[in-house]
Amino acid sequence: MTLFNVYPLYDIEPVKAQGSYLWDKNGQQYLDLYGGHAVISIGHTHPYYVRKLTQQLKNIGFYSNSVKIPSQDELADKLGKLSGLKDYFLFLVNSGAEANENALKLASFYNGRKKIIAFSKGFHGRTSAAVAVTDNPSIKAPINFADHVQILPFNDVEAVKKAVDNETCAVIVEGIQGVGGINVATDEFMRAIRKACDKTGAIFIHDSVQCGYGRSGKFFSFQHSGVKPDIITTAKGMGNGFPIGGVLIAPKFEAKHGMLGTTFGGNHLACTAANAVLDIIKKEKLIQNAANIGDYFFENLKGLAGIKELRGQGLMIGIEFEKPVGPIRNAMLFEHKIFTGVAGTHTMRLLPSLAMTIKEADIFLDALKKVLAQ
Ligand SMILES: Cc1ncc(COP(=O)(O)O)c(C=O)c1O
């Protein structure tokens, strides 16, 4: 058997990682400003995280959701306190797509409706309901195209006011679009969604899979706009690489046995990883660090020749170049040994660990200046 070849790969094989660094099998060191798609939140192989997971693995690694798993309650309590959403419920899953799939299903169970509003350049995952609300026909199979989905222009307040009506089940939006190119939702747009949902009984779903968990400099990016969604989905940074996702559910929803379910969601190891991540985020004040280092990046990138636009919040940064980004990223990786991400043809995506230091930011900035001057 061989692998189903769906991923274009770099000829690099990391065998070790620590903090913001990776090492390949030849001992070559790389600075990581991508975190494997925004997943590495507290830094690679944090000693506390490794210790907690090792201990848990020795005790019990898995049992299903038919028994008591106290680390799930611990996680709900910690997440409620740290995010400021103490009165929300938590449903645990394994990935971002699964979180959105359950969020959409829950919204539809709640109000009995099926029309969903989503936005241009939005990305919500590759499972059926999630991909149906994703604005990218190239990743939809014929069974994924759905009549009940309407895609509106992102940040268009008037379009929201017009489209959300008494038949709308839910509005799903990323507070900062990741795959779409680091586009930040305006406060006005977020408030318009909240208002339209309140008026019509539609459910406001905030996809925080990429922009959540402290990355924007607040726990959730919608907290910059002062709104409260009805359902919030999260994954990526939640387990620092251990697969886990979550659906945060407002108090107005009522759970029924059998309504939602999963085999692996909320297992012992996943909860241990997620609890360790929250402990470190709190102890090391990583949300504040993300805000500070993010500001440092913006101050130092502003005005650099070759940059057309800077977008983002905290450590979710999009650098749109005047020229195609491909050769710039290749030079950063192969000449300067720095991993970065991409969106579209001209935008570099930075999604480093929330523990990134000024010194590491400077290494990136010096390298980028050299590449742009070439
Ligand atoms: C905003 C957003 N939602 C959902 C997903 C899907 O997450 P996963 O790949 O864990 O299914 C992603 C992944 O990139 C994402 O960026």
The ligand as an SDF file (V2000), in Angstrom:
LIG
                    3D

 16 16  0  0  0  0  0  0  0  0999 V2000
  -11.3950   28.5400   10.1890 C   0  0  0  0  0  0  0  0  0  0  0  0
  -11.2780   27.0650   10.0180 C   0  0  0  0  0  0  0  0  0  0  0  0
  -12.3420   26.2870   10.2660 N   0  0  0  0  0  0  0  0  0  0  0  0
  -12.2730   24.9450   10.1500 C   0  0  0  0  0  0  0  0  0  0  0  0
  -11.1090   24.3170    9.7470 C   0  0  0  0  0  0  0  0  0  0  0  0
  -11.0660   22.8120    9.6080 C   0  0  0  0  0  0  0  0  0  0  0  0
  -10.3060   22.2870   10.6310 O   0  0  0  0  0  0  0  0  0  0  0  0
   -9.7480   20.7750   10.5310 P   0  0  0  0  0  0  0  0  0  0  0  0
   -8.7080   20.7620    9.4670 O   0  0  0  0  0  0  0  0  0  0  0  0
   -9.2040   20.5090   11.9140 O   0  0  0  0  0  0  0  0  0  0  0  0
  -10.9170   19.9200   10.2180 O   0  0  0  0  0  0  0  0  0  0  0  0
   -9.9800   25.0940    9.4690 C   0  0  0  0  0  0  0  0  0  0  0  0
   -8.7210   24.4570    9.0120 C   0  0  0  0  0  0  0  0  0  0  0  0
   -7.8500   25.0710    8.4530 O   0  0  0  0  0  0  0  0  0  0  0  0
  -10.0590   26.5020    9.6020 C   0  0  0  0  0  0  0  0  0  0  0  0
   -9.0110   27.2920    9.3420 O   0  0  0  0  0  0  0  0  0  0  0  0
  1  2  1  0
  2  3  1  0
  2 15  2  0
  3  4  2  0
  4  5  1  0
  5  6  1  0
  5 12  2  0
  6  7  1  0
  7  8  1  0
  8  9  2  0
  8 10  1  0
  8 11  1  0
 12 13  1  0
 12 15  1  0
 13 14  2  0
 15 16  1  0
M  END
$$$$
